[in-house]
Amino acid sequence: QVQLVESGGGLVQAGGSLRLSCAASGSILSITSMCWYRQAPGKQRELLAAIIGGGSTNYADFVKGRFTISRDNAKNTAYLQMNSLKPEDTAVYYCNAQIADYSGSRLGYWGQGTQVTVSS
């Protein structure tokens, strides 16, 4: 069984920074990709950033230059460094990972989410 646990959310003033963490645990053979999404009230969940395989990254245009995704393979953990936060960044942030386990299954997993609130 595989679990993803996010942490690092909280309340921050506009212009501030937060670093989110997403730790994967359990019967993990390999992690193909790790991504960060967010969902604001009344809005669809949107993809923010992804880190794939050897470390290549992709970002949504609206976070380029402000958010940075990284990964510690030894810890099966992904991070999202968020700088210059804006009130419109307020949302629940979710981690998603594509993981192969020792049974031979390759599935997508979601964390429980972590709330980020940016005050003006």
N, C-alpha and C positions, 0 to 999 in steps of 0.2 A: 504494500500500500504506500502511496506517495502523498505527501502533504506539502502545500506551499503556505508559508506564513509571512505576511507583510508586517512591517513595523516602521515607525519613524514619522507617522503623520502627526498633525497637531494644529495649533493656532499660531499664525504668524502674521506680522504686519506686512502691508504691501511694500515691495522692494526687498523683502527678506528672503531667506533661503531655508530649505529643508532637504534632508537626504533620506529617501525611503530605501528600505531593505526588503528583499524577498528571498527567504531561505527555503530551499527544497530539501526534504528529508524522506527517508524510507528506502524502499527497494529500487534504487536508481542505478541503472546501467550506464546511461548516457543522457545528456540534455542537449537537444538539438538547437533549441532557441528559447530565449526568455524575453518577454515583452511586458511593457507597462501600458495599461489602459486607464481611463477615468470615466466616471459617469456623474454628471451633475443632475440635480433634481429636475425631472421633466424632460431630460435629454437622453439621447442614445449614448451607449458606451462608445468611446472613441479611442483609437489606437494612438499612442503618444510616441513610443520608441521601441525598437527591437534590437536585440543583439543575437547574432547567429553564428553557430559553428566556431570558427577560429577567431571571431571577434569583430566581424564586420557589423556595422550599425546603420540603422535607418531611423529617421525622425519625421514626424509630422511637421509640415511647414510652420505651423503656429507655435512650435516649441523650439525650433532650431535656434541655436545661439543662447538659449536660456536653460535648457534641460540637457543633461548628459547621462547616458546609460552606460553602465560598466558591469563587469562580472568577475567574480572570484571563483574560478573553476574548482579549486581545492575545497572550497566551502559550499559549493553548489548554491551560491548566492548571487543575486543581481541587485544592483543599486540604481537609484534614479536621483541624481543630484539636480535640484531645482533651484535656480537663482532668479532674481528679479521677479519674484512672484507678484501676481496681480489678483485682484478680487475675483476675476473671472476664472481663475485657476481653482477656485473652490469646488471640490468634488470628492467623491470616494474614489480612491486610486486602487486599482487591482493589478495583480501580477498574473501572468499566464506563462506556462512553460510547456513545451513539447518534450516529453520524457519517455525514454525506453526503459522498461524494467526487466528484471531477470527472467520473467515469464515469457519474454519475447513480445510483449505488447508495447505499442507506442501510442501514447494518448496525450491529449491536452488537459492540463490541470489549471484550476483557478485558485487563487487565494481568497481569503474572506474579505479583503478590502481594508483600507485604512483611510480615515477621514482627514482631509486637508482643508483647512479653512483659512482664507486670507482676508484680513480685515483692511478696510480702507483708511 
